């Protein structure tokens, strides 16, 4: 089980393990806003409900080092659409495609990977889009931020109910990276 971490202004900033959330709660670095009702954590002297959503007590300055390349972040950057045919994909249907194939010296980096449906990925194979007669819908680039990552990657079905108000109601947070 994961815990949603909010900054002091209720903006989602990370998903952390429940163990880390409890450690921070014990150190009084976070407050628990929501707990999983059916999950408890027990020790010899203490029983607490497993935290679902925690908020930092103090705002901390986080130096932005860029968005780590992952399937989840790539899916969010490409808005869950095949970058060749435009088909909307479920996360489990999306494949990771190297624009310049690895067999031709392509690297796994933001500027060379996109989300593709299985059909387009197989059609392209070990060729570049030009060689395969295909067109990219956008030029891949490293994102400056992905504020919608939590929702896009989890989808409403995979999101714990206790997270919904913090992720779907954007009045809780206003991210400057949202402005493009």
PyMOL commands that set and color helices and strands:
alter all, ss='L'
color gray80, all
select helices_A, chain A and resi 18-26+71-77+91-93+102-104+110-112+118-124+129-132+149-158+161-168+170-172+176-179
alter helices_A, ss='H'
color red, helices_A
select strands_A, chain A and resi 2-6+12-17+30-42+47-56+95-98+113-116
alter strands_A, ss='S'
color yellow, strands_A
deselect
rebuild
show_as cartoon
